[in-house]
């Protein structure tokens, strides 16, 4: 199997933050209320997760949980969220 055929995985801190969110309804509500990516980055940092806006933006297409602000709002809305 070549390296290019191996599926990419999100960075470990982003995966860990998502697992944290899956089990914390208060944090989910805070993420859902975020009006920009930096709010999500700050929330992650306050809870011990060092994620970057670049990683969040790159993986946002795969982050489909209903607590993400772009959930069910379409690709254009998601892209605009990161501007």
C-alpha positions in Angstrom: 0.0 0.0 0.0 1.5 3.4 -1.0 1.5 6.3 1.4 -0.9 8.2 -0.8 -3.5 5.5 -0.5 -3.5 5.7 3.3 -6.4 7.7 4.6 -5.5 11.0 6.3 -6.4 11.3 9.9 -7.1 14.5 11.7 -4.4 15.8 14.1 -4.5 14.1 17.5 -5.4 17.3 19.4 -8.4 17.9 17.1 -9.5 14.3 17.5 -9.2 14.6 21.3 -11.1 17.8 21.4 -13.9 16.3 19.3 -14.1 13.3 21.7 -14.2 15.8 24.6 -17.1 17.6 22.9 -19.0 14.4 22.3 -19.1 13.9 26.1 -19.7 17.5 27.3 -23.0 19.1 26.5 -21.9 22.5 28.0 -18.9 22.7 25.7 -21.1 21.6 22.8 -23.5 24.5 23.5 -20.5 26.9 23.5 -19.2 25.6 20.2 -22.7 25.8 18.7 -22.8 29.5 19.7 -19.4 30.3 18.2 -19.5 33.1 15.7 -16.0 32.6 14.4 -13.3 29.9 14.4 -11.2 31.7 17.0 -14.0 31.2 19.5 -13.7 27.5 19.0 -9.9 27.6 19.2 -10.2 29.6 22.5 -12.7 27.1 24.0 -10.3 24.2 23.0 -7.4 25.9 24.6 -9.3 26.6 27.8 -9.9 22.9 28.1 -6.3 21.8 27.4 -6.5 21.2 23.6 -4.1 23.0 21.3 -5.8 23.0 17.9 -5.1 25.5 15.1 -7.6 27.4 12.9 -5.9 25.8 9.9 -6.5 22.3 11.2 -10.1 23.2 12.1 -10.8 24.7 8.7 -9.1 21.8 6.9 -11.1 19.2 8.7 -14.4 21.2 9.1 -15.9 19.3 6.2 -15.6 16.1 8.2 -16.8 17.6 11.4 -20.5 17.0 11.0 -21.7 16.8 14.6 -24.7 19.0 15.2 -22.9 21.1 17.7 -20.6 22.6 15.1 -21.9 26.0 14.0 -21.7 25.0 10.3 -23.7 21.8 10.8 -26.5 21.5 8.3 -25.8 25.0 6.9 -24.1 24.1 3.7 -20.6 24.3 2.3 -20.7 28.0 1.5 -21.7 29.0 5.0 -19.0 26.7 6.4 -16.4 28.4 4.2 -17.6 31.8 5.1 -17.3 31.0 8.8 -13.5 30.7 8.4 -13.1 34.0 6.6 
